[in-house]
Amino acid sequence: MNCLKLLKKSVIDSQIYVSLMGTFFAVFFIIEQNTFRYPTFFLIFITYFSGYLYTKYQKTKYFYRILILNVFAGIISAILIIFNHNEIRLLKWLIIVVLGLLYNSFFLENYIRKIPLLKVFYVGLVWGLVNCWLTLPQFNFPIFFISFFFITALVLPFDIRDMKNDTIQTFPKLMGVQNTKYFAYLLVFFACILSIFYLKSEFALSFYISSIITFILIYFSENENKDAYFSWGVETCSVLPFLFLGIIKYF
């Protein structure tokens, strides 16, 4: 039990896990487009990691330490872009960083996280932009919508988890848990259909298998579930396309 608590504290609570999940979700599409480079991998991870730390430690005594860490992370990210990419990618990255700041910054009178029902779509938007715009030479609409639908669906179970504690209107509070699940199923279905039509065959198959597991995890999402179900289970769905791609390519 102590080992599990230590693992949760060092991997989940530190935001390393969700950052890795987001990074490997992006890598799945980067490989599909044959544009993989290690500097891009590290850029995405650093961006997600610093962004999630910034969001988590709002209004805490650690915030200014996190802010200093984010400044260093920003400098490293800029160096990675300048020496390995171009000024266009730097501009794209800056826009995505600003979108992240707008999501949850306590010094703003109104930030995205406080707007009812918008949060789930906004997270899908930012992850979609990372996958289809930041990492690719041109904006890729199919990859954007696959990412947008899939990630938006994955955020909904977390709203189910938090529905009794949320102070703003969320989908589970508005239309109930079951209808929220139906909405999530529909979003995953849209993402899956798009992947079949627009991704290469082995990538589409990987995404299809991942979608089946995602359906199952959404189905069993309940407010009474332990946090580990969401932090380890639902969160892992975003890395499944990459994992299944590796299995398919190996065999």
N, C-alpha and C positions, 0 to 999 in steps of 0.2 A: 504493500500500500504506500509506504514511504517513497519507494522508487517511482511509482506512478505520479505521486504528488510532485516529486522533484522533476520528472519528465515534463509534466504539465507546466510547471513554473518556468523551466529553462527553455522549453520549445514553444508551447502554446502561448503562455502569458507574455513571453518576450516578443511576440509577433514574428518570430522566425518562421514558424510553420506556415501561416497564411501568406507570408511573403514568398516562400518557396513554392507554394501552390500556384500563386499568381504567375510567378516566373516560369514555371514549367508548362503552365497553360499557354503562355505566350510562345514558349519554345516549340510547342507542338505546331503552331501555325508558321513559325519561322522556318522550321525544317520543311514543312509542306511547300513553302515558297523558295526553298534552297537559298536562304539568306542568313544562315546561322553563323554567328561570330561570337567568340567568348566575351569581347568587350561589351557587346549588346546584352548578353546574359547577365553580366555583373551590373550593368547600368539599370536593367529592369529590377533586379533584386534590391539594389540599394535604394531605388526610388520607392518601391513598395514598402520596404522595411522602415525607412525614415518616415514615410507617409503614415503608416499605421501606428508607429510610435507617437508621432505628433498628435494623431487623433485620440489615442488611448489616454495620453497624459495631460489632456486639457484640464485646466483648473485643479492641478495637483501641485504639490511642493517640488515635484521633479521636472516641471514643465520647462523651466529655463535651462536646465541641464540638457534636456531633450532638444531644445531649440539650438543650443550650441552644437550638439551632435548633428543636427540637421544641416547646419551651416557647413560643417566639414563634409557631410555626405553630399551636399550640393556642389561643393568644390571638386570633390572626387568625380562626381557624375559629369560635371562640365569638362574636366580634364579628359575623361574617357571619350566624350563626344568629340572634343576638339582634335584629339590626336588619332582618332579612329574613324571619324565620320565627317560631317560637314556642318556648316552653320545652319542649314535648313533643319537638320535633326535637333540641333540645339534649341532652335525656336519651337519646334514641336514639343520637345521635353519641357521647356519653360511653360508652355500653354497648359500641359497636363499637370504640372506642379501647381499652377494657379488654380486650376479646377479642383485639385485636392485641398488647397487652402480654403476655397469657397465652401467645401463640403462641411468642414467643422473647424471653425476658428472662433473662439469665445469673444474676441474683441470686435467681431462683426455684429451689428444689431440683429440681422437676420442671416443665418447661414442655412445651407441646404438641408442639413440633418434635422432642422427644426420645422421644415415645411412638410405638412402631412402628405403621406403617400409617395413623395418624390424620391425618398432615399434609395429605394430598391432600384429604380430606373437610373439614378445618378451613378451608383456603383457600377451597374452594367455599362453605362456610357463610358466611364473612365477606363475600365478594363478593356472595353471594346476598342477605344482609341489607342491604347498601348499595343494591342495585338494587330490592328489593321493599318495603323498610321505611323506611330513612332518607329516601329521596327521594319517598315517596308518603304521602298522608294516612292510608291504612290498609294493613295487611299484605296483600300480594298473593301468594297461594300459587302460582299458575301461574308468575309471574315468578320467584319464589324457586326453584322446582324446575328451571325452564329454566336459570337462572344456575348453580345448584348442580351440576347434571349436566354442563353444558358446561365450566365452569371446573375441576371435578374431573378431567374427561377431559384437559384441557390441562396439568394439573400432572403427569400420569403420564409423558409423554415426558421431562420434566425428571428424573424419577426414573430413567428409562432412561439418560439422559446421565450421571447421577451414581452409577450402581449400583456402580461399582468403588471409589468413594471414600466412600460413605455408611457410617457406623458403626452405624446402626440398621437394623432390618428394613424393607424397602420392598417394594412389589409385584413389581418386576422380580427382586429377589433371592429372593423367596418362591416365585413361580410362573413365572418366566422372562419374557423379553422378549415373546415372541409372545402368551402368554396375557394379559400386561398390555395389549398392543395390543387384543386382543379385548374386554377389559374397557372400555377407552377408547372403542372403537367403540360398544359397547352404551350407554354413558353419553351419547354424542353423539346416538345414535339416539333415546333417550328425550327428550332436550332438543328435538330436531327435531320429534318427534311432538306434544309439548306445545305447541310454537310454532304448529303448523298448526291445532290446535284452539282455542287461546286468544288468539293475537295477530291483529291486523288483517291483511288479506290481503297488503298490500305488505310488512309487517314479517315475516310468516311466510315469504314468498318470499325475502326478504333473508337470513333465518336459514337457510333450506333451502340456498341457494347456498353460504353460509358453511360449513355443515356438510359439504358435499361436499369443499371445499378442506381442511377440518380433517381429514376422513378420510384424504385423500391425505398430508398432512403427518405424521399419526400413523403411517401405513403405512411411510413412509420413515425413521422415527425409529430410529436405531441408536446404540449406545454409542460407535461409532467416528466418528460425525459430528462436524464441527467445531462449536464452541460457537455460532457465528453462525447455524447452522441452527435452533437452539432460540431464541436470543435475538432474532433477527430474524424467523425463519419462524414457529415455533409461537407465539411471543408475539403475533404480529400477528393471529392468528386471532380474538382477542377484539374487535378493531376492525372486522373484516370485516362484521358485520351493519350497523353504522352506515354504512360505505362503500358497500355494495351498496344500502342504503336510499336514499342520496343519488343513486346512479346510476339507480335505478328511478323515483324521483320526478322526476328531471331529464328522463328520456326518456318 
